[in-house]
Amino acid sequence: MTISVSFRMGLCWFLLSFLFHSLYAHNDFFTSIGQMTDLLYTEKDLVTSLKEYIRQEENRLEQVKEWADKLDSLTNTATQDPEGFLGHPVNAFKLMKRLNSEWGDLESLVLKDTTNGFISNLTMQRQFFPTEEDQTGAAKALLRLQDTYQLSANTISNGDLPGVVHKSRMTVADCFELGKIAYSEADYYHTELWMAQALTQLDEGEESTIEKVTVMDYLNYAIYQQGELERALELTKRMLKLDPLPERKKYEKLCRGEGVKLTPRRQSRLFCRYFDNNRNPRLLLAPVKQEDEWDRPRIVRYHDIISDSEITTVKELAKPRLRRATISNPVTGVLETAPYRITTVHDPNTGKLTTAHYRVSKSAWLSAYEHSTIEKINQRIEDVTDLEMDTAEELQVANYGVGGQYEPHFDFGRKDEPDAFKELGTGNRIATWLFYMSDVSAGGATVFPDVGAAVWPKKGTAVFWYNLFASGEGDYSTRHAACPVLVGNKWVSNKWIHERGQEFRRPCAMSEME
């Protein structure tokens, strides 16, 4: 086949353009106004593409509306005298035709996907978008300017800067995001300034998707961290009047199967597959069944990953030594016995007013050297995850009776817990593997309140997620809870996998949020 000169030249230009943009995409946009101007034209192109998508959608919906109006009039007339109406042979024929053919055409029109042009353009442009690092860098630059020129958060939010031509006001969401970035850096001074500004704008009536109580969560913790306990207490009282235990409401709704935030479009990107983990020798002939449960954070379920006989063995080994479960103390990070009481606390790691993450269950710890079945299970987890098990904690087996639960908590140690897992000497908990060893008649789901995810127990399966980003930073979206068992008996076992030994298995990323 002869390739034309014009095609070769076009291909060369495409490759050169792609190489240029690939190199350009790795620059720090926030450090150069010159580079950021190109982003404005990129955004303008995306807006044009979006408006075209809206035009197509409006045209499609107008056709559907015309059809609905026509059929509404027709059916109203027909149902007044059905037999008389269908006594006319043309009406009978047209009814058959509509239901056999035309409703099918309408279904195709309703299901028609007009997003292709916009989505493909967005996907192509996204590779050249600023990164999380760029956004954080721009935020830090703004905070530096605030300090250097002694500007109030209100002045910046209103856009009242000297010499400004293109005045731009910050929304509640903008202020909240700036405060969150300061919070992630443990910069509680700027967290307070910007959360207070967000709260002021909400109090003044600005509409926002950011809830007032959420802003107050962060503001409360920032004030508390700076030692102003009386102000923090007053703010806590105000929060309780607004919305007592907001996280608990989300948690309880998810336990009931309500409030799950997985949209159809996101769900369409979740798949099932046979998985051999890059041709692992032990999985080549018997790949495992892997199912995507959630996208962000990524939670996967493995089906038929533990046999009934293995479950029986694990339970028999665990039963004689079941004791009240242990939890990580939110202040010291030390593992301790979980109390039965449930009380309201201010979580020092999230800044949120919540229920203390007490665990109502009994648990036991099983070592690989105790029984060959435990050794096989550990090896299976290593084969599937490709993570080192020598530094992981022992297999913890937990049994939840009626009402048994585990309140919302993180599996990993946060920045305010420098001594978390210090006695283990294996670093932070990088990932969690959770076996479901029984079906539960009602209740007992594992839920993630911050993202609206719910995973239901199914005997013989296991779920897995990373608690830390590849950078080593904690993924706060993995905060989760075990819902109370309403009817039945719930058996689980989990493996908390630690950082040490994973240096070459999961190399550290350069970006904080990767």
Steps between C-alpha positions, in 0.01 A plus 500: 500500500634847405467768766444848356744782573222711652407217735861460615534875555174505693618211714830678570320817604268299724790323670694825544189668642437208733863502618489876557178480697622199699811689606301817557244316711766415756592863560381686810224715348454711811856635480451675165222736383620443142426128521170556677367717215491192277273336755243778449477413129476131586210578733332717234518209254344269759217747562427509126493122494274492807253747344479281188421201722227703676352599160482135392346398833238775479414393143464139610282590798281723278433202274412286802269774632317531166447124498371503860259790430361329192449167679354671806224654289440179308478272805269742682259483209535125451443404865169688514345231273760224451276258312356767274849637431642160408190420295656716233745268317750781436518575873556130576774479236674816626493372862676179390748704297575740784562230759691273264718756323465861606553452873820313410613802297422723797702273727797534263458878502489513883806276527690685227839608634580855390802530729759344267633824349523683832643205694764418237606867492510516879697174519754627246542834678510355850852361453617862478304622803671630814563238767411488869852633558423806284181572693678464833787717376262776390323484837826526693602795284175674589562439871854642467361815337243529777772495766751720317253779421291453816177442311188375675320194366198725436707742288634218283161329477338823378780548247590842644868496405692816400538553125254225411312536170326161479341477843406147602306406813562168677207272573440304818637193321819692408557614858424152630749340260772745599433422866514127431839531331632691802349232725674220308830677572411527872494879450220568746549877497402529133243223538321716755516814283352338193244277668382807694469689169302214346271495805450880482392477136260216584357703789450792258279277286730386221370175351746213490518122485741517795306439820541750782561226756785360286674839495452526875659155545828623355478841667434340837803272476730781380398713798543202735850431366603858572406453863182708507288240676215730609440620141517141376241395759264783402531404134434136587177601673396697193575201280284273711205739465541500122547132441573254780760246385487559122736211427287262701194588291690414181629181656155387613343582161761291321438214744135509394598494134420870450722781380736290285670750266592275206354665190409289192790651306751412773345157536545438127876527554509217754578156362551134587800306375719195550820623662840327506703800630741526208521124449580407858600129483248402767220681319572406138290183495245626750457879465282661764163665434545874553212749513522880526284611793589871504714739298625768742643364723547188293342205680511158337326178599639150439245222464551141616829606654467294818340154515238374746752256649754781552230714664413213734866457596548872564188516717599191698845646567353836600207399721697396812686830509228753403531810716356850482641667190789746504510844336768760435475776761432825304741697718787261572468262202550205736282191455266456797183315597187662357248618761133412457371851561428732211558868549536824307854629450691750292728292280848661531604361161211614280384802695151351488244461772416132484433188697812348654598201285419235753476141392227264621637158409743233612822420319801271498841510332638205301863452393624319191715262706196374691334321211573433132161646402598842637830477315315420174260789552786744557674374185180542301465860614861567399449339159191709426621835639871458424570644846743360758327307780801460732442850640120476507309455823372156590165392359233654722173306525192689622152382588209745515174391660166682478571873533875438452672789322816703455450877497655720221880489519822503298720194478816709454677730745455871428748787523390578854586144606880488474511192722236300311619139464841607629522184710469290182791672325350435156372844405145601428215279377530529124201280412210297640385153394163390641356146470124446539466158661121494531188633336296740713121485495459875548742786565874467549619696194842667481433867420716800408302809615718766336451359149158335539619144437350180643642147465280211611625177659511193278647177630820388326588845366754761606536874440826691469594869498808718553497722809799703382578663169821384331661816641440367852234762576178374656191468283233658721220374275561149641335586833259210548276318744342159559122541522309335783383146432120515495428129457753218501865446581795663327848349476785690334877480501734775391864551418651843562796535266782738598745722311827320578598254229288669231773738380551315170155345480319834512759771431447844649336759273627855456159664527338511845157379381616219267 
